[in-house]
């Protein structure tokens, strides 16, 4: 099952926001299925090799994140009414 493009973009923006590319304006984020990710033996934790990946370029500023949080809080307020 393939994720929808909207989900890929959301996750890529979230990853870019929490990366060193946060202040650069744009970030390239790679994604792949978990079976294509392999730990590098003897290396530091978090270091992996991956194959069969695709890349997406997203804006890395946090403005979209604030809008998402605001929208989510408004929805939850309406749900309580």
N, C-alpha and C positions, 0 to 999 in steps of 0.2 A: 504494500500500500504506500503510495507516494504522498508526502505532505502537500498541502495546498500552498500556492505561491505566497498568499497572504501570511501564512504561518512562518514560512521561511524568511520573509522580509522582517517580520516582527522579531524573530529570534536573532537574526543578523544585526538588527538595530540594537537590540539589548546587549549582544556580545560586543559590538563596537563601542557602546556607551561605557562598558566596564573594561575596556582595553586601553592600552597606551595611545591608541589612535583617537581617543576621545576629543582632544583639542585640535586635531588636524582638519576637521571639517568633513572629510570623507574617509571611509575605510573599506578595504576589501576583506570580505569574510568568506572563508572556504567552508563547505559543508559536504558530508558524505554519510553513508550508512555505517552503523557501528561495526559491522563485520570487516570493514576496510580500515579500521583503526587498530594499530598494533603498538604495544609498549616497546620502547627501546631498552633491551636488557642492559643493566649496569649503569643506566643514566639516571638523572634526577627525576623525582616524581613529577608527573605531568608531561614529560617529554614523550612524544609519540611520533610514529610515521603513519601516514595515511595515503591511500590510493583511491582512484575512481571518484575524485571529488569534483565539485562544481564551485564556482565563485560568484559572489554577488557584491556589488559596490553600493554602499548605503551612506547616508549622512550620519555622522557620529555625534552630532550635538544632542543635548538632552531635552530639547523642547518637546519633541514627540512624546517622551516619557512622562513629562508633566501633564500633557493633555490626556494621556491614557489613564493616569492616576485620577485626574479630575473627573473624567468620564465615568470611571469605575465607581468613584465615591458618589457621584450623582445617581447612578443606577441603583446603588445599594440604598440610598436615601429614599428613592421612590418605592423600592421594594418594601420598605418598612411602613409606608403609609397605608 
